[in-house]
Amino acid sequence: MDKLLEDAEKIRSLEIQGATNVALSAIDFLNNFVKRLDEKNLNDCMKSLYHAIDILINTRPTEPAMKNGLKFIIRKLEQEIKSFSMEELPTMIESYKNQYYTLLENSKKKIAEIGARRIPAANKEFTVMTHCHSTLVSSILLEAKRQEKNFKVINTETQPKLQGRKTAKELLEAGIKVIHIVDSAMRWALRHFEVDLILIGADSITSEGTIINKIGSRLLASVAHEENVPFYVASPLLKYNPETNLGILETIEMRNPSEIWKNPPKGIKILNPAFETVSRRYIDGLITEAGIFASSHIPNYFAQLYPDMID
């Protein structure tokens, strides 16, 4: 269990970034945990497994892709557990892990193909703006670059953990032009550079089509709305949280104040909300493996593609 707690801290501390990377890491940590189990019977193994899943889910409460992946594994296990022995448990978990890997990787590839079509093949340089770090957004931009499309990217540094630097480095390494700005310069940059398209990722999507993403996302969406700039969100359907369809509200994670100010003066209260909501009315389209559609339609598409993950 100590090793699992150590691994889980990598997710909690943001050492592992990006919702898709978090999901893949979590199920990998679970898989390795099962391989280390030394319980004497299957019931005890299952108890330990449920406990491990709770630990991983609680590291990042706003990560449905991780939660859906862990649920995918445990449901597969519950359905088939009578057909194998305790000794086969690690092998079965490995198999389920690989199946979920395949679902995520296939969706990522499809989203990159679909999203890259939103960047035109034209002589005039196209300007895309993004916020924070999203592996899916990067995949779309890298695919557009592979197609030799003419564009540059404006990205934010993303306080307080500066995840935007990771985006900038990825794009620069691929030969994409990048303009890096502080978060508070969003409105200025949008007007100054005549942005053509805004593209962000998502950590979670609710049944109403509201997305939850890094703090600052709503500000960018509001500015896009004011300036009539198309605002798109790239996300696999696996980031939809089916529990929100039952009235359960998504939580906004409040992170450690020390991320903002390590040695603050006594008496000051520091708040560090990691995420915020973006209403569906600001979102021109949700780019998913099922295509581009209004974010409010996600429950239907999710049910069609992943019926086994509906409670």
C-alpha beads as a LAMMPS data file, in Angstrom:
LAMMPS data file: protein, C-alpha beads

311 atoms
310 bonds

1 atom types
1 bond types

-500.0 500.0 xlo xhi
-500.0 500.0 ylo yhi
-500.0 500.0 zlo zhi

Masses

1 110.0

Atoms # bond

1 1 1 0.000 0.000 0.000
2 1 1 2.893 2.387 0.685
3 1 1 3.988 2.207 -2.946
4 1 1 0.446 2.944 -4.141
5 1 1 0.256 5.985 -1.847
6 1 1 3.583 7.156 -3.258
7 1 1 2.285 6.729 -6.804
8 1 1 -1.010 8.446 -5.964
9 1 1 0.882 11.481 -4.682
10 1 1 2.340 11.946 -8.170
11 1 1 -1.209 12.569 -9.383
12 1 1 -2.241 14.712 -6.415
13 1 1 0.851 16.939 -6.633
14 1 1 0.460 17.524 -10.407
15 1 1 3.743 15.771 -11.114
16 1 1 1.567 13.971 -13.651
17 1 1 -0.352 16.522 -15.736
18 1 1 -3.170 16.345 -18.240
19 1 1 -6.424 14.476 -17.671
20 1 1 -5.585 11.731 -20.177
21 1 1 -2.124 11.194 -18.692
22 1 1 -3.654 11.080 -15.207
23 1 1 -6.155 8.428 -16.303
24 1 1 -3.503 6.266 -17.950
25 1 1 -1.156 6.604 -14.964
26 1 1 -3.879 5.755 -12.436
27 1 1 -4.865 2.511 -14.121
28 1 1 -1.197 1.631 -14.513
29 1 1 -0.663 2.239 -10.778
30 1 1 -3.661 0.003 -10.029
31 1 1 -2.288 -2.702 -12.279
32 1 1 1.093 -2.618 -10.522
33 1 1 -0.633 -2.626 -7.118
34 1 1 -2.471 -5.856 -7.977
35 1 1 0.781 -7.512 -8.977
36 1 1 2.154 -6.786 -5.482
37 1 1 -0.844 -8.183 -3.582
38 1 1 -0.167 -11.122 -1.253
39 1 1 -3.700 -11.728 0.131
40 1 1 -4.664 -15.350 0.682
41 1 1 -8.105 -15.336 -0.931
42 1 1 -10.059 -13.554 -3.632
43 1 1 -12.381 -11.696 -1.243
44 1 1 -9.439 -10.050 0.513
45 1 1 -7.932 -9.199 -2.873
46 1 1 -11.138 -7.491 -3.921
47 1 1 -11.307 -5.480 -0.681
48 1 1 -7.772 -4.256 -1.240
49 1 1 -8.607 -3.459 -4.849
50 1 1 -11.654 -1.363 -3.918
51 1 1 -9.578 0.494 -1.323
52 1 1 -6.843 1.194 -3.888
53 1 1 -9.395 2.551 -6.367
54 1 1 -10.803 4.904 -3.708
55 1 1 -7.295 6.211 -2.993
56 1 1 -6.629 6.909 -6.658
57 1 1 -10.006 8.557 -7.322
58 1 1 -9.606 10.844 -4.319
59 1 1 -6.312 12.226 -5.630
60 1 1 -8.153 14.258 -8.278
61 1 1 -11.938 14.429 -7.789
62 1 1 -12.469 16.308 -11.074
63 1 1 -10.971 13.636 -13.348
64 1 1 -13.784 11.496 -14.848
65 1 1 -11.423 9.947 -17.416
66 1 1 -9.533 8.412 -14.512
67 1 1 -12.716 7.481 -12.654
68 1 1 -14.279 5.951 -15.776
69 1 1 -11.112 3.946 -16.391
70 1 1 -11.013 2.547 -12.869
71 1 1 -14.743 1.791 -13.049
72 1 1 -14.234 0.098 -16.419
73 1 1 -11.660 -2.227 -14.865
74 1 1 -13.627 -3.061 -11.728
75 1 1 -16.860 -3.711 -13.627
76 1 1 -15.118 -6.013 -16.069
77 1 1 -13.616 -7.804 -13.100
78 1 1 -16.981 -8.145 -11.301
79 1 1 -18.596 -9.534 -14.449
80 1 1 -15.919 -12.153 -15.089
81 1 1 -14.483 -12.898 -11.650
82 1 1 -16.213 -16.277 -11.354
83 1 1 -14.452 -17.500 -14.464
84 1 1 -10.853 -17.248 -13.199
85 1 1 -8.750 -18.001 -10.127
86 1 1 -7.024 -15.622 -7.718
87 1 1 -3.694 -16.374 -9.387
88 1 1 -5.100 -15.066 -12.671
89 1 1 -6.210 -11.728 -11.163
90 1 1 -3.093 -9.749 -12.217
91 1 1 -3.392 -11.073 -15.762
92 1 1 -7.054 -10.079 -15.983
93 1 1 -6.392 -6.588 -14.609
94 1 1 -3.581 -6.195 -17.138
95 1 1 -6.000 -7.174 -19.904
96 1 1 -8.657 -4.669 -18.790
97 1 1 -6.012 -1.972 -18.422
98 1 1 -4.868 -2.527 -21.999
99 1 1 -8.460 -2.385 -23.241
100 1 1 -8.960 1.022 -21.628
101 1 1 -5.601 2.203 -22.962
102 1 1 -6.809 1.297 -26.431
103 1 1 -10.084 3.193 -25.963
104 1 1 -8.237 6.357 -24.911
105 1 1 -5.523 6.138 -27.545
106 1 1 -8.017 5.509 -30.350
107 1 1 -10.147 8.433 -29.213
108 1 1 -7.066 10.677 -29.048
109 1 1 -6.076 9.787 -32.607
110 1 1 -9.596 10.386 -33.912
111 1 1 -9.908 13.730 -32.089
112 1 1 -6.579 14.886 -33.544
113 1 1 -7.826 14.107 -37.053
114 1 1 -11.179 15.820 -36.547
115 1 1 -9.797 18.822 -34.665
116 1 1 -7.063 19.527 -37.221
117 1 1 -9.796 20.144 -39.804
118 1 1 -10.784 23.274 -37.899
119 1 1 -7.438 24.812 -38.934
120 1 1 -7.711 25.737 -42.622
121 1 1 -5.135 25.014 -45.291
122 1 1 -4.553 28.594 -46.439
123 1 1 -1.688 30.937 -47.237
124 1 1 -2.777 33.439 -44.586
125 1 1 -1.372 32.560 -41.170
126 1 1 -4.091 31.262 -38.858
127 1 1 -3.947 32.082 -35.126
128 1 1 -4.985 29.599 -32.445
129 1 1 -5.120 30.401 -28.744
130 1 1 -5.077 27.885 -25.898
131 1 1 -4.841 27.734 -22.111
132 1 1 -3.024 25.321 -19.761
133 1 1 -1.779 21.963 -21.071
134 1 1 -3.940 19.416 -22.855
135 1 1 -2.492 16.383 -24.600
136 1 1 -5.494 16.429 -26.924
137 1 1 -5.048 20.071 -27.904
138 1 1 -1.367 19.409 -28.517
139 1 1 -2.282 16.367 -30.636
140 1 1 -4.629 18.452 -32.775
141 1 1 -2.004 21.150 -33.316
142 1 1 0.732 18.618 -34.062
143 1 1 -1.539 16.910 -36.597
144 1 1 -2.241 20.266 -38.258
145 1 1 1.509 20.894 -38.411
146 1 1 2.057 17.453 -39.939
147 1 1 -0.404 18.504 -42.644
148 1 1 1.800 21.585 -43.223
149 1 1 -0.907 24.066 -42.282
150 1 1 0.137 27.671 -41.709
151 1 1 -0.635 28.747 -38.134
152 1 1 0.811 30.078 -34.903
153 1 1 -0.285 29.480 -31.312
154 1 1 -0.767 31.860 -28.403
155 1 1 -0.643 30.058 -25.081
156 1 1 -0.849 31.126 -21.462
157 1 1 1.688 30.341 -18.765
158 1 1 -1.166 29.051 -16.530
159 1 1 -0.524 30.028 -12.938
160 1 1 0.328 28.838 -10.393
161 1 1 1.941 25.601 -11.699
162 1 1 2.876 26.970 -15.140
163 1 1 1.529 24.012 -17.126
164 1 1 1.461 26.245 -20.191
165 1 1 5.220 25.969 -20.445
166 1 1 4.833 22.272 -21.212
167 1 1 2.499 23.119 -24.091
168 1 1 4.920 25.741 -25.408
169 1 1 7.861 23.337 -25.345
170 1 1 5.938 20.565 -27.133
171 1 1 4.841 22.888 -29.902
172 1 1 8.213 24.563 -30.306
173 1 1 9.931 21.191 -30.638
174 1 1 7.576 20.442 -33.533
175 1 1 8.474 23.703 -35.270
176 1 1 5.215 25.503 -34.439
177 1 1 5.382 29.258 -33.773
178 1 1 4.424 30.055 -30.166
179 1 1 3.638 33.317 -28.392
180 1 1 3.674 32.784 -24.626
181 1 1 1.739 35.201 -22.380
182 1 1 0.754 35.643 -18.735
183 1 1 -2.804 34.618 -17.878
184 1 1 -3.946 38.181 -17.196
185 1 1 -3.018 39.178 -20.782
186 1 1 -5.719 36.953 -22.306
187 1 1 -8.032 39.773 -23.388
188 1 1 -5.167 41.915 -24.664
189 1 1 -3.731 39.037 -26.721
190 1 1 -7.100 38.108 -28.177
191 1 1 -7.577 41.620 -29.530
192 1 1 -3.958 42.395 -30.389
193 1 1 -3.327 39.273 -32.505
194 1 1 -6.766 38.846 -34.108
195 1 1 -7.191 35.277 -32.883
196 1 1 -9.111 33.012 -35.283
197 1 1 -9.854 30.081 -32.993
198 1 1 -9.639 29.216 -29.300
199 1 1 -9.066 25.581 -28.401
200 1 1 -8.822 24.172 -24.884
201 1 1 -9.086 20.765 -23.251
202 1 1 -11.381 19.629 -20.451
203 1 1 -10.954 17.755 -17.204
204 1 1 -14.629 16.937 -16.872
205 1 1 -17.962 17.347 -18.680
206 1 1 -21.360 17.326 -16.992
207 1 1 -24.697 16.063 -18.282
208 1 1 -25.760 19.677 -18.980
209 1 1 -22.780 20.251 -21.264
210 1 1 -20.834 22.373 -18.787
211 1 1 -17.111 21.684 -18.898
212 1 1 -14.670 21.922 -16.026
213 1 1 -11.144 22.956 -16.866
214 1 1 -8.169 24.820 -15.445
215 1 1 -8.909 28.105 -13.677
216 1 1 -8.849 30.886 -16.265
217 1 1 -10.801 28.882 -18.845
218 1 1 -14.048 30.736 -18.155
219 1 1 -12.299 34.085 -18.507
220 1 1 -10.972 33.027 -21.902
221 1 1 -14.425 31.771 -22.915
222 1 1 -16.030 35.048 -21.844
223 1 1 -13.529 37.092 -23.848
224 1 1 -14.067 34.832 -26.871
225 1 1 -17.812 35.432 -26.551
226 1 1 -17.303 39.206 -26.398
227 1 1 -15.051 39.200 -29.465
228 1 1 -17.017 36.594 -31.467
229 1 1 -14.065 34.212 -31.662
230 1 1 -14.992 30.505 -32.059
231 1 1 -14.390 28.615 -28.804
232 1 1 -13.909 24.837 -28.994
233 1 1 -13.242 22.196 -26.352
234 1 1 -11.354 19.011 -27.246
235 1 1 -12.203 16.032 -25.080
236 1 1 -12.803 12.303 -25.337
237 1 1 -16.291 11.227 -24.335
238 1 1 -14.595 9.352 -21.503
239 1 1 -14.250 12.665 -19.642
240 1 1 -18.013 12.809 -19.254
241 1 1 -19.142 12.154 -15.697
242 1 1 -22.345 10.012 -15.886
243 1 1 -23.026 10.666 -12.180
244 1 1 -23.971 14.271 -13.002
245 1 1 -26.982 12.922 -14.882
246 1 1 -28.288 11.736 -11.492
247 1 1 -28.051 15.163 -9.902
248 1 1 -24.596 14.780 -8.385
249 1 1 -22.619 18.008 -8.675
250 1 1 -19.000 18.127 -9.771
251 1 1 -16.635 19.490 -7.131
252 1 1 -14.066 22.211 -7.714
253 1 1 -10.734 21.161 -6.281
254 1 1 -9.098 23.651 -3.915
255 1 1 -5.373 23.089 -3.989
256 1 1 -2.650 23.881 -1.467
257 1 1 -2.172 27.667 -0.944
258 1 1 1.605 27.116 -0.930
259 1 1 1.422 26.708 -4.708
260 1 1 0.641 30.436 -4.830
261 1 1 2.781 31.758 -1.971
262 1 1 5.201 29.516 -0.094
263 1 1 5.950 31.843 2.820
264 1 1 3.041 34.306 3.063
265 1 1 2.690 36.908 5.832
266 1 1 0.692 35.815 8.858
267 1 1 -3.025 36.497 8.781
268 1 1 -3.508 36.348 5.023
269 1 1 -6.019 33.887 3.581
270 1 1 -4.999 32.374 0.250
271 1 1 -7.442 30.480 -1.955
272 1 1 -6.243 28.281 -4.783
273 1 1 -9.138 26.916 -6.872
274 1 1 -7.610 24.629 -9.488
275 1 1 -10.571 24.499 -11.862
276 1 1 -13.691 26.356 -12.907
277 1 1 -16.769 25.772 -15.025
278 1 1 -17.428 26.965 -18.560
279 1 1 -21.094 27.131 -19.501
280 1 1 -22.282 25.381 -22.644
281 1 1 -23.495 28.761 -23.985
282 1 1 -19.858 29.794 -24.475
283 1 1 -18.844 26.593 -26.283
284 1 1 -19.208 26.549 -30.066
285 1 1 -18.439 22.858 -30.284
286 1 1 -17.123 19.864 -28.389
287 1 1 -14.500 17.980 -30.420
288 1 1 -14.722 14.269 -29.576
289 1 1 -14.036 10.867 -31.107
290 1 1 -17.715 10.848 -32.172
291 1 1 -17.372 14.144 -34.047
292 1 1 -18.070 17.800 -33.238
293 1 1 -21.364 18.667 -31.581
294 1 1 -22.962 20.894 -28.932
295 1 1 -21.609 19.947 -25.504
296 1 1 -25.154 19.427 -24.169
297 1 1 -25.465 16.341 -26.404
298 1 1 -22.705 14.430 -24.649
299 1 1 -24.933 12.081 -22.565
300 1 1 -26.447 10.636 -25.754
301 1 1 -23.124 10.113 -27.523
302 1 1 -21.535 8.653 -24.390
303 1 1 -24.402 6.159 -23.976
304 1 1 -24.071 5.116 -27.620
305 1 1 -20.320 4.503 -27.527
306 1 1 -19.834 3.349 -23.921
307 1 1 -23.109 1.797 -22.667
308 1 1 -21.270 -0.422 -20.158
309 1 1 -20.088 2.642 -18.214
310 1 1 -23.591 3.965 -17.506
311 1 1 -24.782 3.319 -13.944

Bonds

1 1 1 2
2 1 2 3
3 1 3 4
4 1 4 5
5 1 5 6
6 1 6 7
7 1 7 8
8 1 8 9
9 1 9 10
10 1 10 11
11 1 11 12
12 1 12 13
13 1 13 14
14 1 14 15
15 1 15 16
16 1 16 17
17 1 17 18
18 1 18 19
19 1 19 20
20 1 20 21
21 1 21 22
22 1 22 23
23 1 23 24
24 1 24 25
25 1 25 26
26 1 26 27
27 1 27 28
28 1 28 29
29 1 29 30
30 1 30 31
31 1 31 32
32 1 32 33
33 1 33 34
34 1 34 35
35 1 35 36
36 1 36 37
37 1 37 38
38 1 38 39
39 1 39 40
40 1 40 41
41 1 41 42
42 1 42 43
43 1 43 44
44 1 44 45
45 1 45 46
46 1 46 47
47 1 47 48
48 1 48 49
49 1 49 50
50 1 50 51
51 1 51 52
52 1 52 53
53 1 53 54
54 1 54 55
55 1 55 56
56 1 56 57
57 1 57 58
58 1 58 59
59 1 59 60
60 1 60 61
61 1 61 62
62 1 62 63
63 1 63 64
64 1 64 65
65 1 65 66
66 1 66 67
67 1 67 68
68 1 68 69
69 1 69 70
70 1 70 71
71 1 71 72
72 1 72 73
73 1 73 74
74 1 74 75
75 1 75 76
76 1 76 77
77 1 77 78
78 1 78 79
79 1 79 80
80 1 80 81
81 1 81 82
82 1 82 83
83 1 83 84
84 1 84 85
85 1 85 86
86 1 86 87
87 1 87 88
88 1 88 89
89 1 89 90
90 1 90 91
91 1 91 92
92 1 92 93
93 1 93 94
94 1 94 95
95 1 95 96
96 1 96 97
97 1 97 98
98 1 98 99
99 1 99 100
100 1 100 101
101 1 101 102
102 1 102 103
103 1 103 104
104 1 104 105
105 1 105 106
106 1 106 107
107 1 107 108
108 1 108 109
109 1 109 110
110 1 110 111
111 1 111 112
112 1 112 113
113 1 113 114
114 1 114 115
115 1 115 116
116 1 116 117
117 1 117 118
118 1 118 119
119 1 119 120
120 1 120 121
121 1 121 122
122 1 122 123
123 1 123 124
124 1 124 125
125 1 125 126
126 1 126 127
127 1 127 128
128 1 128 129
129 1 129 130
130 1 130 131
131 1 131 132
132 1 132 133
133 1 133 134
134 1 134 135
135 1 135 136
136 1 136 137
137 1 137 138
138 1 138 139
139 1 139 140
140 1 140 141
141 1 141 142
142 1 142 143
143 1 143 144
144 1 144 145
145 1 145 146
146 1 146 147
147 1 147 148
148 1 148 149
149 1 149 150
150 1 150 151
151 1 151 152
152 1 152 153
153 1 153 154
154 1 154 155
155 1 155 156
156 1 156 157
157 1 157 158
158 1 158 159
159 1 159 160
160 1 160 161
161 1 161 162
162 1 162 163
163 1 163 164
164 1 164 165
165 1 165 166
166 1 166 167
167 1 167 168
168 1 168 169
169 1 169 170
170 1 170 171
171 1 171 172
172 1 172 173
173 1 173 174
174 1 174 175
175 1 175 176
176 1 176 177
177 1 177 178
178 1 178 179
179 1 179 180
180 1 180 181
181 1 181 182
182 1 182 183
183 1 183 184
184 1 184 185
185 1 185 186
186 1 186 187
187 1 187 188
188 1 188 189
189 1 189 190
190 1 190 191
191 1 191 192
192 1 192 193
193 1 193 194
194 1 194 195
195 1 195 196
196 1 196 197
197 1 197 198
198 1 198 199
199 1 199 200
200 1 200 201
201 1 201 202
202 1 202 203
203 1 203 204
204 1 204 205
205 1 205 206
206 1 206 207
207 1 207 208
208 1 208 209
209 1 209 210
210 1 210 211
211 1 211 212
212 1 212 213
213 1 213 214
214 1 214 215
215 1 215 216
216 1 216 217
217 1 217 218
218 1 218 219
219 1 219 220
220 1 220 221
221 1 221 222
222 1 222 223
223 1 223 224
224 1 224 225
225 1 225 226
226 1 226 227
227 1 227 228
228 1 228 229
229 1 229 230
230 1 230 231
231 1 231 232
232 1 232 233
233 1 233 234
234 1 234 235
235 1 235 236
236 1 236 237
237 1 237 238
238 1 238 239
239 1 239 240
240 1 240 241
241 1 241 242
242 1 242 243
243 1 243 244
244 1 244 245
245 1 245 246
246 1 246 247
247 1 247 248
248 1 248 249
249 1 249 250
250 1 250 251
251 1 251 252
252 1 252 253
253 1 253 254
254 1 254 255
255 1 255 256
256 1 256 257
257 1 257 258
258 1 258 259
259 1 259 260
260 1 260 261
261 1 261 262
262 1 262 263
263 1 263 264
264 1 264 265
265 1 265 266
266 1 266 267
267 1 267 268
268 1 268 269
269 1 269 270
270 1 270 271
271 1 271 272
272 1 272 273
273 1 273 274
274 1 274 275
275 1 275 276
276 1 276 277
277 1 277 278
278 1 278 279
279 1 279 280
280 1 280 281
281 1 281 282
282 1 282 283
283 1 283 284
284 1 284 285
285 1 285 286
286 1 286 287
287 1 287 288
288 1 288 289
289 1 289 290
290 1 290 291
291 1 291 292
292 1 292 293
293 1 293 294
294 1 294 295
295 1 295 296
296 1 296 297
297 1 297 298
298 1 298 299
299 1 299 300
300 1 300 301
301 1 301 302
302 1 302 303
303 1 303 304
304 1 304 305
305 1 305 306
306 1 306 307
307 1 307 308
308 1 308 309
309 1 309 310
310 1 310 311
